[in-house]
Amino acid sequence: MSPQPGVFDFHVHAGDAFRTHEISAYIRDTQLTGLCLLSLPTAGYPGADKLPPHMNEAVLESKKRLSASENIPVYAFGCLDNRDLLPASRAGGAVKSLPSPAEQIAILHEAGFDGLKLWEGKPLLAAALGLKPQHQRLVDACREAGRRDMPVIFHVADPPEFWTRAAGETAYGDGLPGFDELIEGAALLCEQAPETQIVFPHLLFLAGDLKRAASFLERLPNASLDLAPGNYAYEPLAADRETSIAFFTEYSKRILFGTDAFFFTVDAFPLPGDSLEGNCRRCSRLLSFLSGGKDVENPYPLASVGARRVRGLSLPGHFLADILAGNAHRILTKPPKEVGG
């Protein structure tokens, strides 16, 4: 990969401390100048009953090891324990009374987390927990995170085609919140926690409707978007390059680079990780798409036949610099916290 002038990966999933040495190799291979390690709340997610309720411990251990071995800032985003929202049969038996969301944020902060990761806007998990993005539980958590200068990264919705026949047998059916309902819920959350920086990954799944994405950012000054593509975004962004380039340049200070790299246990169900090589390809593909004008592979399974390769956006360097690293440093204003202090 050709060297990039400062690349901060704002969206790296760490769920297996035994893979920390691979994250070290990932840092070197992709020439990162900083990264955020994200936990996930797995309690309630379909098929995750045998997993821990969250990945906080593994993420903190990875942060501790990387902070000792790598000469770049390594931040960690912890998540809530949601077992109190589940029937005892699905929560691993009887669950003792858990701290309130605000109390959990205080515990995460003290443990060494720098931010809050929310996954409760993913439709399958939102339905299982009975939550919407604007639920008071999540508002309270975000407000407390803001008081502690902890930014929030919140996965809300999924690609719009997941609610259509295009998704085939995996299409979302009745009982799940709708796409528009989730997007509006994200806006309401931002309005109720105005002092908190909230980052919505995957371009809030609005890559195919950049006018709506622009309206969202204009309405909500505390909201940002990250680019972790989930791969869905390549085709709609490339389909109208001029509109996409205009959006990225207009909102270059509200968009963050992120890869959605998966360093979970490789064969874990239902959240399998990716190999080191696969994660490096994910990063290099996105960098090439943003910075170059040549065709790149589009790995999205639902991509149309004519969009298996897409042309890059070739963004101007001064806008690209903000996206690749500048905005991450503006949001993360303090050095990473020490683990356990």
C-alpha positions in Angstrom: 0.0 0.0 0.0 1.3 3.5 -0.8 2.0 5.6 2.3 -0.8 7.8 3.5 -0.4 11.1 5.3 -1.7 10.1 8.7 -4.4 7.4 8.9 -6.4 7.0 12.1 -8.7 4.0 12.1 -11.7 5.0 14.2 -13.5 1.7 13.9 -11.7 -1.5 14.8 -13.5 -4.4 16.5 -11.4 -6.2 19.2 -13.0 -9.1 20.8 -10.2 -11.6 21.3 -7.2 -10.6 23.4 -5.2 -13.5 21.9 -5.4 -11.7 18.5 -3.7 -8.5 19.9 -0.4 -9.4 18.1 -2.4 -9.4 14.8 -3.7 -5.9 15.6 -0.1 -4.9 16.1 0.7 -6.3 12.6 -2.4 -4.5 11.3 -1.1 -1.2 12.7 2.3 -1.7 11.0 0.9 -3.0 7.7 -1.6 -0.2 7.2 0.8 2.5 8.7 -1.8 3.7 11.2 -1.2 6.8 13.3 -4.0 6.0 15.8 -6.9 3.7 16.3 -10.1 3.1 18.3 -10.8 -0.4 19.6 -14.6 -1.1 19.9 -16.4 -3.4 22.2 -19.8 -4.9 21.5 -22.9 -5.6 23.7 -23.8 -9.2 22.7 -26.5 -9.9 25.3 -29.8 -10.4 23.4 -28.2 -10.6 20.0 -29.6 -13.7 18.1 -27.3 -16.7 18.4 -25.0 -15.0 20.9 -26.4 -16.7 24.0 -23.2 -18.5 24.8 -21.0 -15.5 24.4 -20.2 -13.1 27.3 -22.7 -10.2 27.6 -20.1 -7.8 26.1 -16.5 -7.7 25.0 -15.3 -5.0 27.4 -12.7 -7.1 29.1 -11.1 -8.4 25.9 -11.0 -4.8 24.5 -9.4 -3.4 27.6 -6.7 -6.1 27.6 -6.0 -5.5 23.9 -5.7 -1.8 24.6 -3.3 -2.4 27.5 -1.0 -4.6 25.4 -1.1 -2.3 22.4 -0.4 0.8 24.5 2.7 -0.9 25.9 4.0 -2.1 22.5 2.9 0.5 19.9 4.0 4.1 19.5 0.6 5.4 18.5 -2.5 6.4 20.5 -4.9 3.5 21.2 -8.4 4.4 22.4 -11.0 2.0 23.6 -14.8 2.3 23.5 -16.8 0.2 26.0 -20.4 -0.8 26.0 -23.4 -1.3 28.3 -24.4 -4.6 30.0 -28.0 -5.1 28.8 -28.8 -8.4 30.5 -31.3 -6.7 32.8 -33.5 -6.1 29.7 -33.7 -9.8 28.9 -35.8 -12.6 30.4 -33.6 -14.6 32.9 -33.7 -17.6 30.5 -31.9 -15.5 27.8 -29.6 -13.7 30.2 -27.7 -16.7 31.4 -29.9 -17.3 34.4 -30.8 -14.9 37.2 -29.1 -11.5 36.8 -28.3 -9.4 39.8 -29.4 -5.8 39.7 -27.1 -4.1 37.3 -25.9 -0.5 37.7 -27.9 2.2 35.9 -26.7 3.3 32.5 -25.1 6.4 33.9 -23.4 4.3 36.6 -22.1 1.9 34.0 -20.5 4.8 32.1 -18.7 5.9 35.3 -17.4 2.3 35.7 -16.3 2.2 32.1 -14.5 5.5 32.5 -12.7 4.4 35.6 -11.7 1.2 34.0 -9.8 3.0 31.2 -12.4 3.4 28.4 -12.2 6.6 26.4 -15.7 6.4 24.8 -19.0 4.5 24.6 -19.9 2.0 21.9 -23.6 1.4 21.3 -24.9 -1.4 19.1 -28.4 -1.2 20.4 -29.6 0.5 17.2 -28.9 -2.6 15.1 -32.4 -3.8 14.2 -32.1 -7.4 15.5 -30.6 -6.3 18.8 -33.0 -3.3 19.2 -36.0 -5.6 18.8 -34.6 -8.2 21.3 -33.9 -5.5 23.9 -37.1 -3.4 23.2 -35.0 -0.3 22.6 -35.1 2.6 20.1 -32.2 5.0 19.6 -34.1 7.7 21.6 -34.9 5.4 24.5 -34.2 7.1 27.9 -31.7 4.4 28.8 -29.6 5.4 25.8 -30.1 9.1 26.3 -29.0 8.8 29.9 -25.9 6.8 28.9 -25.0 9.4 26.2 -25.5 12.3 28.5 -23.2 10.8 31.1 -20.6 10.0 28.5 -20.7 13.6 27.3 -20.2 14.9 30.8 -17.1 12.8 31.0 -15.8 13.9 27.6 -16.4 10.4 26.2 -17.5 10.4 22.6 -20.1 7.8 21.5 -20.1 5.6 18.4 -23.6 4.2 17.8 -24.5 1.7 15.1 -28.1 2.6 14.0 -30.0 0.7 11.3 -28.5 -1.5 8.5 -28.4 -1.1 4.7 -31.9 -0.1 3.5 -32.2 -3.1 1.2 -32.2 -5.4 4.3 -35.9 -4.5 4.6 -36.6 -5.5 1.0 -36.8 -8.6 -1.2 -33.2 -7.9 -2.4 -31.9 -9.4 0.8 -33.5 -12.7 0.0 -34.1 -15.1 2.9 -32.3 -12.8 5.3 -34.6 -9.8 4.7 -36.0 -8.2 7.8 -39.6 -9.1 8.6 -42.3 -7.9 11.0 -41.4 -7.1 14.5 -38.2 -5.1 13.7 -38.0 -1.3 13.8 -38.1 0.3 10.3 -35.2 2.0 8.6 -36.8 5.5 8.7 -37.9 5.0 12.3 -34.3 4.2 13.3 -32.8 7.2 11.5 -35.2 9.6 13.1 -34.6 8.0 16.5 -30.9 8.7 16.0 -31.7 12.4 15.4 -33.9 12.5 18.5 -31.1 11.0 20.6 -28.6 13.7 19.4 -31.1 16.4 20.3 -31.6 15.0 23.8 -27.8 14.7 24.4 -26.6 17.9 22.7 -23.3 18.1 24.6 -22.2 14.6 23.5 -20.3 13.9 20.3 -22.1 11.0 18.7 -20.6 9.2 15.6 -22.8 7.1 13.5 -20.8 4.5 11.5 -21.4 3.3 8.0 -22.5 6.8 6.9 -25.6 6.0 8.9 -26.5 3.7 5.9 -27.4 6.8 3.9 -24.7 6.4 1.2 -27.5 6.1 -1.3 -29.3 9.2 -0.1 -26.6 11.8 0.5 -29.1 14.6 0.5 -30.7 13.1 3.6 -27.3 12.5 5.2 -26.5 16.2 4.6 -29.8 17.3 6.2 -29.0 15.0 9.2 -25.6 16.7 9.7 -27.1 20.2 9.2 -29.8 19.5 11.8 -27.4 18.0 14.4 -24.2 19.8 15.1 -23.0 17.1 17.6 -23.3 14.3 15.0 -20.6 12.9 12.8 -20.4 9.9 10.4 -17.8 7.3 10.0 -16.9 5.4 6.8 -16.7 1.8 8.1 -18.5 0.6 5.0 -19.9 -2.8 5.8 -19.1 -2.8 2.1 -22.6 -1.6 1.2 -21.5 2.0 0.4 -19.2 1.5 -2.5 -21.8 1.1 -5.2 -24.1 4.0 -4.3 -21.1 6.4 -3.7 -19.5 5.4 -7.0 -22.8 5.6 -8.9 -22.9 9.4 -8.7 -19.3 10.4 -8.2 -19.9 14.1 -8.5 -22.6 14.2 -5.8 -20.4 12.0 -3.6 -17.3 14.1 -4.0 -19.4 17.3 -3.3 -20.8 15.7 -0.1 -17.4 14.6 1.1 -15.8 18.0 0.5 -18.7 19.9 2.0 -18.8 17.8 5.2 -15.1 16.8 5.3 -14.9 17.9 9.0 -17.8 15.6 10.0 -16.7 12.3 8.4 -14.2 9.9 10.0 -12.1 7.1 8.5 -13.0 3.7 9.8 -12.6 0.2 8.4 -14.9 -2.1 10.5 -11.9 -4.4 10.9 -13.0 -7.6 12.7 -10.5 -9.0 15.3 -13.1 -11.3 16.9 -12.4 -15.0 17.3 -12.2 -16.1 13.7 -14.7 -19.0 13.9 -17.0 -17.6 16.6 -20.7 -17.7 15.8 -22.6 -15.4 15.2 -19.8 -12.8 15.0 -16.9 -14.4 13.1 -13.7 -12.4 12.8 -11.7 -11.8 9.7 -8.1 -12.8 9.1 -5.3 -10.3 9.4 -4.9 -10.3 5.6 -8.7 -9.7 5.2 -8.7 -6.8 7.6 -5.7 -5.2 5.8 -7.5 -5.6 2.5 -10.5 -3.9 4.0 -8.4 -0.9 5.0 -6.4 -0.6 1.7 -9.6 -0.9 -0.4 -11.2 2.0 1.4 -8.1 4.1 1.3 -7.8 3.5 -2.4 -11.4 4.3 -3.0 -11.2 7.6 -1.2 -7.8 8.8 -2.5 -7.5 7.3 -6.0 -9.5 7.4 -9.2 -8.9 3.8 -10.3 -11.3 0.9 -10.0 -11.4 -1.0 -6.7 -13.1 -4.3 -5.8 -16.6 -4.1 -4.4 -17.0 -7.1 -2.1 -20.6 -6.4 -1.1 -22.6 -9.6 -1.6 -25.7 -7.7 -2.8 -23.8 -5.6 -5.3 -25.3 -5.4 -8.8 -23.5 -7.3 -11.6 -22.2 -4.1 -13.1 -20.8 -2.8 -9.8 -18.4 -5.6 -8.8 -15.7 -3.0 -9.4 -16.2 0.7 -8.7 -14.2 3.8 -9.5 -12.6 5.7 -6.6 -13.5 9.2 -5.6 -10.0 10.7 -5.8 -10.8 13.3 -3.0 -8.6 16.4 -2.8 -5.8 16.0 -0.3 -6.7 18.8 2.1 -10.2 17.4 2.5 -8.9 13.8 2.7 -6.5 14.8 5.6 -9.4 15.7 7.8 -11.3 12.5 7.0 -8.3 10.2 7.4 -7.1 11.6 10.8 -7.8 15.2 11.5 -11.4 14.7 12.7 -10.5 11.8 15.0 -8.0 14.0 16.7 -10.6 16.8 17.1 -13.1 14.5 18.7 -10.6 12.6 20.9 -9.1 15.7 22.5 -7.3 13.9 25.4 -4.6 11.2 25.3 -5.9 7.7 25.8 -6.7 6.8 29.4 -4.6 4.3 31.2 -6.3 1.0 31.7 -7.5 0.8 35.3 -7.0 4.6 36.0 
